[in-house]
């Protein structure tokens, strides 16, 4: 069931044409209109990407999202087809 959610989330990401092919995604920020602070605009699907690090503001650039694979990379046919 979890694998089905991952596959569906990956298909949705590819349909949008977003950064689904990337292994590491940097967050995009916008300024909150009321509080005048940087907030993350959108985050990638949690079924596919794992959030790492933190940012104090949009210039820190420590936070990123890394693609998660449930098995050893040698067993993932998307990465190593043979």
PAVO-328221 format. One record per residue: residue in three letters; x negated, y, z of N, C-alpha, C, O, CB in turn. Coordinates in pm, 1 decimal. Glycine has a CB too. Layout:
# PAVO-328221
  rest      n_xx      n_yy      n_zz     ca_xx     ca_yy     ca_zz      c_xx      c_yy      c_zz      o_xx      o_yy      o_zz     cb_xx     cb_yy     cb_zz
   Ala         X         Y         Z         X         Y         Z         X         Y         Z         X         Y         Z         X         Y         Z
...
//
This chain:
# PAVO-328221
  rest      n_xx      n_yy      n_zz     ca_xx     ca_yy     ca_zz      c_xx      c_yy      c_zz      o_xx      o_yy      o_zz     cb_xx     cb_yy     cb_zz
   Unk     -81.9    -119.4       0.0       0.0       0.0       0.0     -86.5     126.1       0.0     -57.5     222.3     -71.1      93.2      -0.4     120.3
   Unk    -191.0     124.5      79.2    -280.3     239.5      84.6    -350.0     258.0     -50.1    -367.4     370.4     -97.3    -384.3     222.6     197.5
   Unk    -389.6     145.9    -111.4    -455.8     153.9    -242.4    -360.5     210.1    -347.6    -403.0     285.1    -435.5    -507.1      14.6    -286.1
   Unk    -232.6     175.0    -339.8    -134.0     229.6    -433.3    -120.5     380.5    -417.4    -105.9     452.0    -516.6       2.1     162.4    -412.6
   Unk    -125.1     429.9    -293.6    -118.5     574.5    -269.2    -241.3     644.0    -327.3    -230.8     752.6    -384.4    -107.1     603.9    -117.8
   Unk    -358.5     580.3    -312.3    -481.6     638.9    -367.6    -474.0     646.7    -519.4    -512.5     747.6    -578.6    -604.8     556.6    -325.0
   Unk    -424.8     541.2    -582.4    -414.5     539.3    -728.6    -315.4     644.7    -776.6    -342.2     716.0    -873.3    -372.0     399.6    -778.2
   Unk    -200.0     654.7    -708.7     -99.8     754.1    -747.3    -153.1     896.0    -729.2    -128.8     982.1    -813.8      28.4     735.3    -665.3
   Unk    -225.2     921.4    -620.3    -281.8    1054.7    -597.0    -387.3    1088.3    -701.3    -396.1    1202.7    -745.8    -342.5    1063.6    -456.4
   Unk    -468.1     988.9    -741.0    -570.0    1012.8    -842.7    -505.8    1041.7    -977.8    -553.3    1128.4   -1051.1    -664.3     892.4    -853.6
   Unk    -398.8     970.8   -1011.8    -328.9     996.6   -1137.9    -268.2    1136.1   -1139.3    -275.2    1205.3   -1240.9    -219.7     891.9   -1161.0
   Unk    -208.5    1178.4   -1027.7    -152.4    1313.3   -1019.5    -260.8    1418.7   -1036.2    -239.8    1520.2   -1102.7     -80.0    1333.1    -886.1
   Unk    -376.8    1394.6    -975.7    -487.3    1489.2    -985.4    -537.4    1500.0   -1129.0    -569.6    1609.5   -1175.0    -601.6    1447.5    -892.5
   Unk    -544.3    1387.8   -1200.2    -588.1    1390.1   -1339.9    -484.1    1457.1   -1429.6    -520.0    1524.9   -1525.9    -615.9    1247.7   -1389.2
   Unk    -357.0    1439.1   -1399.2    -251.5    1502.9   -1479.0    -256.5    1654.9   -1467.2    -230.7    1726.7   -1563.8    -113.7    1452.1   -1435.3
   Unk    -290.2    1703.1   -1347.4    -299.6    1847.7   -1326.9    -419.3    1906.1   -1400.4    -422.4    2025.7   -1429.5    -309.1    1880.0   -1177.7
   Unk    -518.0    1822.1   -1430.4    -638.4    1871.3   -1496.5    -732.4    1937.8   -1399.1    -823.0    2010.5   -1439.9    -602.4    1967.8   -1606.5
   Unk    -712.3    1914.1   -1271.3    -797.5    1974.9   -1169.5    -932.4    1904.1   -1163.2    -975.6    1841.8   -1260.2    -728.7    1970.7   -1032.1
   Unk    -996.9    1914.2   -1050.5   -1132.2    1863.6   -1034.0   -1133.8    1717.0    -991.9   -1218.1    1677.8    -911.2   -1206.6    1947.3    -932.2
   Unk   -1043.5    1635.7   -1043.9   -1033.9    1496.3   -1005.1   -1152.5    1412.8   -1046.3   -1176.5    1307.6    -987.0    -911.9    1437.7   -1061.8
   Unk   -1227.2    1455.6   -1145.0   -1343.5    1379.9   -1191.3   -1466.4    1405.8   -1105.5   -1565.9    1334.4   -1117.6   -1373.9    1414.3   -1335.7
   Unk   -1461.2    1506.7   -1018.9   -1577.2    1542.2    -938.3   -1581.1    1461.8    -808.8   -1477.1    1425.0    -754.1   -1576.5    1691.6    -907.4
   Unk   -1700.8    1435.3    -761.2   -1718.5    1362.3    -636.7   -1715.3    1459.7    -518.7   -1666.9    1424.6    -411.1   -1851.2    1282.6    -638.4
   Unk   -1766.2    1581.3    -537.8   -1767.2    1683.5    -433.1   -1690.0    1805.4    -483.1   -1713.6    1854.5    -593.5   -1913.6    1722.3    -393.2
   Unk   -1597.5    1853.4    -399.9   -1517.2    1971.6    -433.8   -1535.6    2075.1    -324.0   -1525.0    2043.4    -205.5   -1365.6    1935.1    -451.5
   Unk   -1562.9    2198.0    -363.3   -1574.3    2307.8    -267.9   -1436.3    2371.6    -250.7   -1361.6    2382.9    -347.9   -1679.9    2413.7    -315.6
   Unk   -1401.5    2413.0    -129.9   -1269.6    2473.4    -108.3   -1258.2    2612.4    -171.0   -1357.2    2684.1    -185.6   -1240.3    2482.1      40.6
   Unk   -1136.2    2648.3    -207.3   -1106.3    2780.6    -261.3   -1032.0    2859.2    -152.5    -945.3    2804.4     -84.4   -1021.0    2770.9    -394.4
   Unk   -1065.7    2985.9    -136.7   -1006.8    3067.1     -30.5    -928.2    3184.4     -87.1    -952.6    3230.6    -198.5   -1115.4    3117.9      63.4
   Unk    -833.4    3230.9      -7.2    -758.4    3352.3     -36.7    -742.5    3429.3      94.7    -755.3    3372.6     203.2    -618.1    3319.4    -102.1
   Unk    -714.9    3557.0      83.0    -696.7    3638.0     203.4    -550.9    3631.7     246.4    -460.1    3654.3     166.4    -740.5    3785.2     178.9
   Unk    -529.9    3600.6     374.2    -394.4    3595.2     427.1    -339.0    3737.5     428.1    -403.1    3827.4     482.5    -391.2    3531.6     570.7
   Unk    -221.0    3759.9     369.1    -170.4    3897.1     354.2    -139.6    3966.6     486.8    -153.1    4088.5     497.2     -46.3    3895.6     269.8
   Unk     -99.4    3892.0     585.4     -61.5    3955.3     712.6    -179.2    3970.3     807.3    -196.4    4075.2     869.4      47.4    3874.9     780.3
   Unk    -261.6    3863.8     818.8    -369.0    3863.6     917.9    -502.9    3911.5     863.9    -595.4    3936.0     941.4    -385.2    3726.4     973.2
   Unk    -514.9    3925.3     732.1    -637.1    3975.0     667.9    -759.4    3889.2     701.5    -868.0    3941.5     726.6    -662.8    4119.4     709.7
   Unk    -740.4    3756.8     701.7    -850.6    3662.6     720.6    -851.7    3565.6     602.5    -751.7    3551.1     532.2    -837.2    3585.6     856.9
   Unk    -964.4    3500.1     581.5    -974.7    3401.6     474.0    -908.0    3271.4     517.2    -936.8    3219.1     624.8   -1122.9    3376.9     435.6
   Unk    -819.3    3219.6     433.4    -756.5    3089.9     457.0    -775.0    3006.2     331.3    -784.7    3058.9     220.5    -604.4    3105.0     493.9
   Unk    -779.6    2874.4     350.8    -797.2    2785.7     236.2    -670.9    2785.2     152.1    -560.3    2768.4     203.6    -832.3    2642.6     282.0
   Unk    -688.7    2803.8      21.7    -575.2    2813.8     -70.2    -505.9    2678.8     -85.3    -389.2    2665.6     -48.4    -621.5    2865.4    -207.6
   Unk    -573.8    2580.2    -137.6    -521.0    2444.4    -150.6    -632.7    2346.9    -119.8    -750.3    2377.8    -139.2    -462.4    2418.9    -292.9
   Unk    -596.2    2229.7     -71.9    -696.4    2126.5     -48.1    -663.4    2005.1    -133.9    -546.9    1983.1    -167.3    -702.8    2087.8     102.7
   Unk    -764.3    1926.0    -170.1    -738.4    1807.8    -252.5    -661.5    1702.4    -173.2    -653.9    1712.0     -50.7    -870.5    1748.7    -305.1
   Unk    -604.5    1602.6    -239.7    -526.3    1499.8    -169.9    -609.2    1425.8     -64.9    -723.8    1388.4     -89.9    -469.8    1399.9    -270.5
   Unk    -550.5    1405.3      51.4    -621.4    1338.3     160.7    -638.8    1189.3     135.9    -719.9    1124.8     202.3    -547.6    1359.5     291.0
   Unk    -563.8    1133.5      41.2    -579.1     991.6       9.2    -706.9     964.6     -69.1    -755.0     851.4     -73.6    -459.0     942.4     -69.9
   Unk    -762.2    1069.7    -131.3    -879.6    1052.9    -216.7   -1003.8    1120.2    -158.6   -1113.8    1066.1    -170.2    -851.4    1108.4    -354.9
   Unk    -988.3    1236.6     -96.6   -1102.3    1316.1     -52.0   -1105.5    1329.0      99.9   -1001.8    1335.3     165.9   -1098.5    1454.3    -116.0
   Unk   -1226.5    1332.8     152.9   -1251.1    1346.6     295.1   -1314.3    1483.4     318.1   -1415.6    1515.8     256.2   -1342.5    1231.5     348.9
   Unk   -1255.3    1564.4     406.9   -1309.0    1697.1     436.1   -1427.1    1689.2     531.0   -1420.1    1622.1     634.0   -1200.9    1786.4     495.2
   Unk   -1535.6    1757.5     496.7   -1656.6    1758.4     578.0   -1702.6    1901.7     600.4   -1691.0    1986.0     511.4   -1768.3    1675.5     511.3
   Unk   -1754.2    1928.7     718.5   -1807.8    2060.7     749.5   -1699.2    2160.7     786.1   -1582.3    2124.6     800.1   -1887.1    2112.8     632.6
   Unk   -1738.6    2286.7     801.4   -1645.8    2394.2     832.8   -1701.3    2524.5     778.4   -1821.8    2539.2     758.5   -1620.9    2404.1     985.2
   Unk   -1612.2    2617.4     755.2   -1650.5    2750.1     708.1   -1595.2    2854.9     803.6   -1480.2    2847.0     846.6   -1599.6    2775.0     563.7
   Unk   -1677.9    2952.2     835.7   -1631.3    3063.9     916.5   -1558.2    3166.3     830.0   -1465.3    3232.9     875.8   -1749.0    3129.9     989.4
   Unk   -1600.6    3177.7     706.0   -1535.7    3264.3     608.2   -1568.0    3210.6     468.7   -1631.0    3105.5     456.4   -1582.3    3413.7     624.1
   Unk   -1526.7    3279.8     365.7   -1547.0    3228.0     229.5   -1692.9    3228.7     184.8   -1725.9    3165.7      84.3   -1465.4    3308.8     132.1
   Unk   -1780.0    3297.3     255.6   -1920.4    3305.9     215.5   -2009.1    3200.1     280.7   -2122.8    3181.9     237.3   -1973.6    3441.9     248.5
   Unk   -1961.3    3130.4     382.5   -2043.7    3033.7     454.9   -2081.9    2914.6     368.6   -2198.2    2874.2     369.3   -1971.0    2985.6     578.3
   Unk   -1988.8    2857.5     294.9   -2009.0    2747.7     200.1   -2069.6    2622.8     263.6   -2160.4    2561.7     207.3   -2097.2    2793.7      88.0
   Unk   -2018.4    2585.1     382.2   -2058.7    2459.9     444.9   -1952.7    2352.0     425.8   -1985.4    2233.8     414.9   -2085.5    2481.3     593.5
   Unk   -1826.1    2392.5     421.6   -1718.0    2296.3     408.7   -1708.3    2247.1     264.9   -1721.6    2324.6     170.2   -1584.9    2358.0     453.5
   Unk   -1684.9    2116.7     250.3   -1664.5    2058.7     119.1   -1582.3    1931.9     134.4   -1565.7    1879.4     244.5   -1799.5    2029.6      49.1
   Unk   -1532.2    1884.7      23.9   -1454.3    1761.2      20.7   -1529.7    1659.7     -62.8   -1572.2    1689.1    -174.5   -1311.2    1785.2     -36.4
   Unk   -1546.3    1539.6      -7.9   -1618.7    1433.7     -77.0   -1522.3    1320.4    -109.5   -1439.3    1282.5     -26.9   -1737.5    1382.3       8.7
   Unk   -1534.0    1266.9    -230.3   -1445.2    1159.3    -271.4   -1473.8    1035.1    -187.4   -1589.3     998.8    -164.9   -1461.6    1128.8    -422.4
   Unk   -1367.2     971.2    -141.8   -1376.7     855.3     -54.4   -1349.9     728.0    -133.8   -1254.3     721.2    -211.0   -1278.2     867.6      63.3
   Unk   -1434.4     627.7    -114.5   -1415.2     496.4    -175.5   -1401.4     394.2     -63.1   -1482.0     394.7      29.9   -1534.2     459.7    -271.7
   Unk   -1300.7     306.0     -69.3   -1273.8     213.7      41.1   -1368.8      93.6      48.3   -1359.3      14.6     142.2   -1133.8     163.9      30.1
   Unk   -1458.6      77.9     -46.9   -1547.3     -38.0     -50.6   -1687.3       9.8     -87.1   -1707.4     128.1    -115.0   -1496.2    -145.5    -152.4
   Unk   -1784.4     -81.6     -87.1   -1918.1     -45.2    -130.9   -1912.7       0.5    -276.2   -1832.9     -50.7    -354.8   -2016.1    -163.8    -113.9
   Unk   -1995.8      94.9    -311.3   -1992.0     151.5    -445.7   -2022.9      47.6    -553.2   -1976.1      59.8    -666.4   -2089.9     266.4    -456.0
   Unk   -2100.9     -54.0    -518.6   -2132.6    -157.5    -615.8   -2007.9    -236.1    -657.4   -2004.3    -293.0    -766.5   -2237.4    -252.1    -558.8
   Unk   -1906.0    -239.6    -571.3   -1783.4    -314.4    -598.9   -1675.0    -230.4    -666.3   -1570.6    -284.2    -703.3   -1729.3    -371.6    -470.9
   Unk   -1696.9    -102.4    -682.9   -1597.9     -13.9    -743.7   -1618.8     -14.3    -895.1   -1722.6      30.7    -943.6   -1608.6     131.3    -685.8
   Unk   -1521.2     -64.6    -969.2   -1534.2     -78.7   -1114.8   -1530.2      57.0   -1186.5   -1578.5      67.3   -1299.3   -1422.8    -169.0   -1168.8
   Unk   -1474.5     160.0   -1124.8   -1471.9     292.9   -1186.0   -1613.3     349.5   -1198.7   -1644.0     421.3   -1293.8   -1383.6     388.4   -1103.5
   Unk   -1698.0     316.5   -1102.7   -1833.3     370.5   -1100.3   -1930.3     278.5   -1175.7   -2008.5     323.3   -1259.5   -1880.1     390.2    -955.0
   Unk   -1923.1     149.3   -1143.7   -2009.5      49.9   -1206.4   -1921.9     -52.1   -1277.9   -1880.5    -150.2   -1216.1   -2101.8     -19.5   -1101.4
   Unk   -1892.5     -32.2   -1406.1   -1800.2    -120.9   -1475.9   -1851.7    -263.7   -1496.2   -1771.6    -355.2   -1515.1   -1767.5     -62.3   -1607.9
   Unk   -1981.2    -284.1   -1492.9   -2033.8    -419.7   -1516.2   -2081.9    -482.5   -1388.4   -2129.2    -596.2   -1389.4   -2147.2    -417.0   -1617.2
//
